Amino acid sequence: MQGVRTMERFRTRKALLALMAASGLLLTACSGGGDTGEGSKAADRPEYGAAEPAPAHGDEDGTSERDERREDPGHLSTFALDVDTASYDYARRSLADGRLPDPSTVRPEEFVNSFRQDYERPDGDGFSVTVDGARTDDEDWSLVRVGLATRTAERGGERPPAALTFVIDVSGSMDEPGRLDLAKESLSVMTDRLRDDDSVALVTFSDEAETVLPMTRLDGNRDEIQDALSDLDTQDSTNLGAGVETGYETAVEGLREGATNRVVLISDALANTGDTDADSILERISGERREHGITLFGVGVGSDYGDALMERLADKGDGHTVYVSDEDEARKVFSEQLPRNVDLTARDAKAQVAFDPETVEEFRLIGYDNRRVADEDFRDDRVDGGEVGPGHTVTALYAVRTEPGARGHLATATVRWLDPETRDPHEETGDLEADALDDSVWSASRGLRTAATAAYFADALGRGDRDLPDAPRLDELADHADDLADSTESEEIRGLAEAIDTANRMM
């Protein structure tokens, strides 16, 4: 079984690391997103705070007094916040269709963030920070959970009006049941749920892009909008680049000051005509994104789905992605999540975790491979982070090896974000002590057990080198998930347990 191979690989590597440590070698690791310290031995230093701020953009000589005191990044881990969930939902769709998901589409953080956590919520805009963890049966290894939460979306029912530009794929591939038909029905229901002071625009694309409906207030115009939706029909090729570019042009033309302006891309992302490169597409709309702060919300559909393209567009387009495969998921996204969460509470949000070099021997962040940020860029507010709205939770899991018999402080997590309106920076922190670790992952809190189960599942499906400590066999993980679903009576966790059981029978 995959779980057995994973556990054997981990134990082999652990033995090798022990030999290296005995030889006095320094453990190091490389990260594509900068020197984040993942997998490295914590630096032997008395200081372990967050990285010092970068020079302010307006400094006359481009330097700062803080530059004289650069922190050693060996004990730091920095990443942009991400609330995407598409990877988990697409994996479930693949398993339901009788095939294992392509390992390249498995992103552990999206599995983990598919489950709402019960973190304490802040009173106003910004974040609360929760840091906890539990020990595993692998000696000195623990799972540490960093949890961030925004205020609830229902606070007083207040939010600014929304100006939403829907960019809808009407190419031939969208003719498959569960694609355009699902999008049309979902948008029709959503139109009835939006407020009178909200606005929508419709852009379609196949081999070319067309603005079907300019930005239109819902008040008195719902019938016109519904008619435009019902007339949508599939055509030819998929020129996704033209659709995104025209969508942003339409959004700028209908820009509303004081409103949340957002482009909602609905597509199977199987681009085959025109510009098919995410970076090139984003460069063509970079001015609109930066000047007007228009965010991109990607909704993936279809059994064949261009996951990599959609994920990159959303990550680099200051937004996030979801995937829908049936009416229930579509109703949840369009009728509940999007109307309620069109507001933003934080822009360019980043997290940095500082592990105490006195107590932590080794650590690595699980997932977030495409969201790593150089440690020195944590407080450089010119560097993109993640956009987060009300009602969201963000969870990051770390595999952490502590020093034998470690006592005292383990880690400090700091989240930094910009106010969506003023762009003023804010920070919040949370700490974890060694004696606060639970004795076992499987007897820890519901939230930590759920996050661990989802991460172990992603680890098995990914079939790569992202293995976690003390990884159970997949049949054992299915039993843990069943127990968790029974004790919580959660439909979401029951769905996770069923997906793990399906994968176990196929691997």
C-alpha positions in Angstrom: 0.0 0.0 0.0 1.0 3.6 -0.6 0.9 4.4 3.1 3.4 1.6 3.9 5.8 2.9 1.2 5.4 6.4 2.6 6.1 5.4 6.1 9.2 3.3 5.0 10.6 6.3 3.0 10.1 8.5 6.0 11.8 6.2 8.5 14.7 5.6 6.0 15.2 9.4 5.7 15.0 9.8 9.4 17.8 7.3 9.9 19.9 9.1 7.3 19.3 12.4 9.0 20.4 10.9 12.3 23.6 9.7 10.8 24.2 13.2 9.2 23.6 14.9 12.6 26.0 12.5 14.3 28.6 13.5 11.7 28.1 17.2 12.6 26.6 18.1 9.2 24.3 21.1 8.9 20.9 20.2 7.4 19.8 22.5 4.6 17.0 22.7 2.2 16.1 24.7 -0.9 12.8 26.2 -1.8 11.6 27.5 -5.2 9.9 30.5 -3.5 13.0 31.8 -1.6 15.1 30.6 1.4 12.3 29.7 3.7 14.1 27.2 5.9 11.7 24.3 5.2 13.5 21.1 6.1 16.4 22.9 7.7 17.9 22.8 11.2 16.8 25.8 13.1 19.6 28.4 13.4 21.4 28.5 16.8 20.5 32.0 17.7 19.0 33.8 20.7 16.6 35.8 18.5 13.7 34.2 16.7 11.2 36.9 15.9 9.6 37.6 12.5 11.9 38.9 9.8 12.6 42.6 9.9 10.7 44.9 7.6 12.1 45.7 4.2 12.9 49.3 3.3 9.9 51.4 2.9 9.1 52.1 -0.8 9.5 55.9 -0.2 12.9 55.8 1.5 15.0 58.4 -0.2 18.2 56.4 -0.4 16.5 53.0 -0.8 17.9 51.8 2.5 16.7 51.4 6.1 18.3 51.2 9.5 16.6 47.8 9.8 18.7 46.5 6.9 21.6 46.4 9.3 20.0 43.6 11.3 18.9 40.9 8.9 17.5 37.8 10.5 19.0 34.4 9.7 16.1 32.8 7.7 17.1 29.3 8.8 14.3 29.1 11.4 11.6 31.0 9.4 8.8 29.9 7.1 6.9 32.5 5.1 4.0 32.0 2.7 1.1 33.9 1.1 -2.3 33.0 2.4 -4.4 30.7 0.2 -8.1 29.8 0.6 -8.3 27.7 -2.6 -10.2 24.3 -2.4 -10.3 23.2 -6.0 -7.7 20.5 -5.6 -9.7 18.5 -3.1 -13.0 18.8 -4.9 -11.4 17.8 -8.2 -9.8 14.8 -6.5 -13.2 13.7 -5.2 -14.6 14.1 -8.7 -11.8 11.9 -10.2 -12.3 9.2 -7.6 -16.1 9.2 -8.2 -15.3 8.7 -11.9 -13.2 5.7 -11.1 -9.7 7.1 -11.5 -7.0 8.3 -9.2 -6.3 12.0 -9.5 -3.1 13.1 -11.3 -0.5 13.6 -8.5 0.4 17.0 -10.0 -3.2 18.3 -9.2 -2.9 17.3 -5.5 -2.2 20.3 -3.3 -2.2 19.4 0.4 -3.1 22.9 1.6 -6.3 22.9 -0.5 -7.3 19.5 1.0 -6.8 20.9 4.5 -8.6 24.2 3.8 -11.6 22.4 2.4 -12.8 22.0 6.0 -14.1 24.9 8.1 -12.3 25.2 11.4 -13.7 26.5 14.7 -11.0 29.0 15.4 -11.9 32.0 17.5 -13.0 34.9 15.4 -11.7 38.5 15.6 -14.2 41.3 16.5 -13.3 43.4 13.5 -11.5 43.2 10.2 -8.2 41.3 10.2 -7.3 37.9 11.7 -7.2 35.8 14.8 -4.2 33.5 15.2 -4.4 30.0 16.7 -1.3 27.8 17.0 -1.6 24.2 18.4 -0.2 20.8 17.7 0.1 17.1 18.6 2.8 14.6 18.9 3.0 11.6 16.5 4.4 8.1 17.2 7.5 9.0 15.2 10.0 10.0 17.9 10.2 13.8 18.5 8.0 14.5 15.5 4.8 16.5 15.8 2.2 18.1 13.6 1.8 21.9 14.3 -1.3 23.7 13.1 -1.3 27.4 12.4 -4.9 28.6 12.1 -6.0 32.1 10.9 -9.6 33.3 10.9 -11.5 36.4 9.7 -14.7 37.8 11.2 -17.9 36.1 10.4 -19.6 37.2 7.1 -22.9 37.8 8.8 -21.8 40.7 11.0 -24.8 43.0 10.9 -25.6 41.9 7.4 -23.4 44.8 6.2 -21.1 44.7 3.2 -20.4 47.1 0.3 -22.3 46.6 -2.9 -20.8 44.0 -5.4 -19.8 44.6 -9.0 -19.3 41.2 -10.5 -18.2 40.5 -14.0 -19.0 36.9 -14.9 -16.6 35.5 -17.6 -18.3 32.4 -18.9 -16.7 29.7 -21.1 -19.1 28.8 -23.9 -16.6 26.7 -26.0 -17.5 23.3 -27.4 -16.1 21.4 -24.4 -18.6 23.2 -22.1 -21.4 21.3 -23.8 -20.8 18.3 -21.6 -23.5 17.8 -18.9 -22.3 19.5 -15.7 -20.5 22.3 -17.3 -22.4 25.2 -19.0 -25.8 23.9 -18.0 -24.6 23.9 -14.3 -23.1 27.3 -14.6 -26.3 28.8 -16.1 -28.5 27.3 -13.5 -26.2 28.4 -10.7 -25.9 32.0 -11.9 -29.6 32.2 -12.3 -30.1 31.2 -8.7 -27.3 33.6 -7.6 -28.9 36.5 -9.4 -32.0 36.1 -7.3 -29.9 36.1 -4.1 -27.9 39.2 -4.8 -29.1 42.6 -3.5 -30.8 45.3 -5.5 -27.7 47.6 -5.2 -25.4 44.9 -6.6 -24.4 44.9 -10.3 -23.4 42.1 -12.7 -21.9 42.0 -16.2 -21.7 39.0 -18.5 -18.8 38.2 -20.9 -18.6 35.0 -22.9 -15.7 33.5 -24.8 -15.1 30.6 -27.2 -12.7 31.4 -30.1 -13.4 35.1 -29.4 -14.8 37.0 -26.4 -17.9 39.1 -26.3 -19.5 41.4 -23.7 -23.1 40.1 -23.6 -24.2 42.4 -20.8 -22.4 45.5 -19.6 -22.4 46.3 -15.8 -26.0 46.4 -14.8 -27.7 47.1 -11.5 -30.0 44.3 -10.3 -32.6 46.7 -9.1 -35.3 46.6 -11.8 -33.2 44.6 -14.3 -33.3 41.1 -13.0 -35.4 39.9 -15.9 -32.9 41.3 -18.4 -30.1 39.5 -16.6 -32.0 36.2 -16.5 -32.8 36.4 -20.2 -29.1 37.0 -21.0 -28.2 33.9 -19.0 -30.8 31.7 -20.5 -29.6 32.6 -24.1 -26.0 31.3 -23.4 -25.1 28.4 -25.7 -21.9 26.6 -26.6 -19.9 27.5 -29.7 -16.3 26.7 -30.8 -12.8 26.8 -29.3 -11.5 28.0 -26.0 -9.7 31.3 -26.1 -9.5 31.8 -22.4 -6.9 34.6 -22.7 -9.4 36.7 -24.7 -12.1 36.0 -22.2 -10.1 37.1 -19.2 -8.8 40.2 -21.0 -12.3 41.2 -22.2 -13.7 40.4 -18.7 -11.3 42.9 -17.1 -12.0 45.5 -19.7 -15.7 45.2 -19.0 -15.1 45.3 -15.2 -13.1 48.5 -15.6 -15.7 50.1 -17.8 -18.4 49.3 -15.2 -16.1 50.0 -12.2 -18.0 51.1 -9.1 -16.2 53.2 -6.5 -16.9 51.9 -3.0 -18.0 48.5 -4.3 -16.2 45.1 -4.4 -15.2 44.8 -8.0 -14.5 41.2 -9.0 -14.1 39.0 -12.1 -15.6 35.5 -11.8 -14.2 33.1 -14.4 -16.3 30.0 -15.0 -14.5 27.5 -17.2 -13.0 24.0 -17.7 -9.8 25.9 -18.4 -8.9 23.7 -21.4 -7.5 26.6 -23.3 -6.6 25.7 -26.9 -6.8 28.9 -28.9 -5.0 32.3 -28.5 -2.9 32.9 -25.4 -2.8 29.8 -23.3 0.0 30.9 -20.8 -1.1 32.1 -17.4 1.7 34.6 -16.9 1.2 36.1 -20.3 -2.6 36.4 -19.8 -2.0 38.1 -16.4 0.5 40.5 -17.8 -2.1 41.8 -20.3 -4.4 42.7 -17.5 -1.8 43.7 -14.9 -2.7 47.4 -15.1 -6.4 46.8 -14.4 -5.5 44.5 -11.5 -3.0 46.9 -9.8 -4.7 50.2 -10.4 -8.3 49.2 -9.6 -7.7 46.2 -7.2 -10.0 43.9 -9.2 -9.7 40.3 -7.9 -10.2 37.1 -9.8 -12.4 34.2 -8.5 -12.0 31.0 -10.6 -14.7 28.4 -10.7 -13.6 25.1 -12.4 -16.1 22.6 -14.0 -15.9 19.4 -16.0 -14.4 15.9 -15.7 -11.5 17.1 -17.8 -10.2 20.3 -16.2 -7.2 22.5 -16.7 -6.3 22.6 -13.1 -2.8 24.1 -13.4 -3.9 27.0 -15.6 -6.8 28.0 -13.4 -4.8 27.7 -10.2 -2.0 29.9 -11.5 -4.4 32.5 -12.9 -6.2 32.8 -9.5 -3.0 32.7 -7.4 -1.3 35.4 -9.5 -4.6 37.3 -10.1 -5.1 38.1 -6.4 -7.9 35.6 -6.0 -8.7 32.0 -5.4 -10.3 28.9 -7.0 -13.0 26.4 -6.3 -14.2 23.4 -8.3 -17.8 22.3 -8.7 -19.0 19.0 -10.1 -22.7 18.8 -9.2 -25.7 20.9 -8.3 -25.1 20.7 -4.5 -21.6 22.1 -4.8 -22.6 24.7 -7.3 -25.5 25.9 -5.1 -23.1 26.2 -2.1 -20.6 28.2 -4.2 -22.9 30.5 -6.1 -25.9 30.8 -3.7 -24.1 30.9 -0.4 -20.3 31.5 -0.5 -20.0 34.1 -3.3 -23.0 36.4 -2.4 -21.9 36.3 1.2 -18.2 36.7 0.7 -17.9 39.3 -2.1 -16.3 41.6 0.4 -12.6 41.6 1.3 -11.2 42.0 4.8 -7.5 41.7 3.9 -5.3 42.2 0.9 -1.8 40.9 0.4 -2.0 38.7 3.5 1.1 36.7 4.4 2.1 34.5 7.3 5.4 33.9 8.9 6.2 31.2 11.4 9.3 31.6 13.5 10.5 28.3 15.1 12.5 28.6 18.3 16.1 27.3 17.6 16.4 26.2 21.2 13.6 23.6 20.9 13.0 22.9 17.2 15.5 20.7 15.3 13.7 20.5 11.9 10.5 21.7 10.3 8.7 21.8 6.9 5.6 23.4 5.7 3.0 20.9 4.2 1.9 22.2 0.8 1.8 25.9 -0.2 4.5 25.1 -2.8 3.2 27.8 -5.2 2.7 30.3 -2.3 6.1 30.5 -0.7 7.5 33.9 -0.1 11.1 34.9 0.7 11.5 35.5 4.4 12.9 39.0 3.9 9.8 39.9 1.9 7.4 39.3 4.7 7.0 43.0 5.5 7.6 44.3 2.0 4.1 45.3 1.1 5.0 45.6 -2.5 5.2 41.7 -2.6 1.9 40.0 -3.4 0.1 38.1 -0.7 -3.3 36.5 -0.6 -6.8 38.2 -0.6 -9.1 36.9 2.1 -12.8 37.7 2.8 -15.0 37.5 5.8 -16.0 34.1 7.1 -12.8 32.4 5.9 -10.4 30.2 7.8 -6.8 29.5 6.6 -4.9 26.5 8.0 -1.2 25.6 7.5 0.3 22.3 8.8 3.9 21.8 9.7 5.8 18.6 10.4 8.1 19.6 13.3 10.9 17.6 14.9 11.7 19.0 18.4 14.9 18.6 20.3 14.8 15.5 22.6 13.0 16.5 25.8 12.2 20.0 24.5 10.5 22.4 26.9 9.4 25.9 26.6 8.6 28.0 23.5 8.3 26.3 20.1 7.0 28.8 17.6 5.5 32.2 17.0 3.1 32.7 14.0 2.6 36.2 12.6 0.1 37.2 10.0 0.4 40.5 8.2 -2.2 42.1 5.9 -3.2 45.4 4.3 -6.5 47.1 5.0 -8.5 46.7 1.7 -9.5 50.4 1.7 -6.6 52.3 3.2 -3.8 49.8 2.5 -2.5 50.4 6.0 -0.5 47.3 7.3 -1.6 45.3 10.3 -0.2 42.3 12.2 -1.4 39.7 14.7 0.5 36.9 16.4 0.1 33.7 18.3 2.5 31.4 20.2 2.9 27.7 20.9 4.7 26.1 23.9 6.0 22.6 23.9 3.9 21.5 26.9 0.8 22.6 25.0 1.2 19.8 22.4 -1.4 17.0 22.6 -0.1 13.5 23.3 -1.4 12.1 20.0 -2.8 13.5 16.7 -5.7 11.0 16.9 -6.8 12.2 20.3 -6.4 15.9 19.6 -9.2 18.4 18.9 -11.7 17.8 16.1 -10.1 20.5 14.0 -6.6 19.2 14.3 -7.6 15.6 13.6 -9.6 16.8 10.5 -6.6 18.8 9.2 -4.2 15.9 9.8 -6.6 13.4 8.1 -6.9 15.6 5.0 -3.2 16.2 4.8 -2.3 12.5 5.1 -4.9 11.8 2.4 -3.3 14.3 0.1 0.1 12.9 0.9 -0.9 9.4 -0.2 -2.6 10.7 -3.4 0.4 12.9 -4.3 2.7 9.9 -4.2 5.7 12.2 -4.0 8.3 13.3 -1.4 5.8 15.3 0.7 5.4 12.5 3.2 4.4 13.3 6.7 5.7 11.8 9.9 4.0 8.6 11.1 1.9 8.3 8.0 -0.8 5.6 8.5 -1.7 3.1 5.8 -4.6 4.2 3.7 -6.9 1.6 5.2 -5.9 2.8 8.7 -6.5 6.4 7.6 -10.0 5.4 6.4 -10.7 4.0 9.8 -9.6 7.2 11.5 -11.8 9.2 9.1 -14.8 7.0 9.8 -14.4 7.4 13.5 -14.1 11.2 13.1 -17.2 11.3 10.9 -19.2 9.2 13.4 -18.2 11.4 16.4 -18.8 14.7 14.6 -21.8 13.8 12.5 -20.4 16.0 9.9 -21.4 15.5 6.3 -18.2 17.1 5.0 -16.0 14.7 7.0 -18.2 11.8 6.0 -17.5 12.7 2.4 -13.7 12.7 3.2 -14.0 9.3 4.8 -15.8 7.9 1.7 -13.2 9.4 -0.6 -10.3 7.8 1.4 -12.1 4.5 1.3 -12.6 4.7 -2.5 -8.9 5.6 -3.0 -7.9 2.7 -0.7 -9.7 0.2 -2.9 -8.0 1.6 -6.0 -4.4 1.8 -4.8 
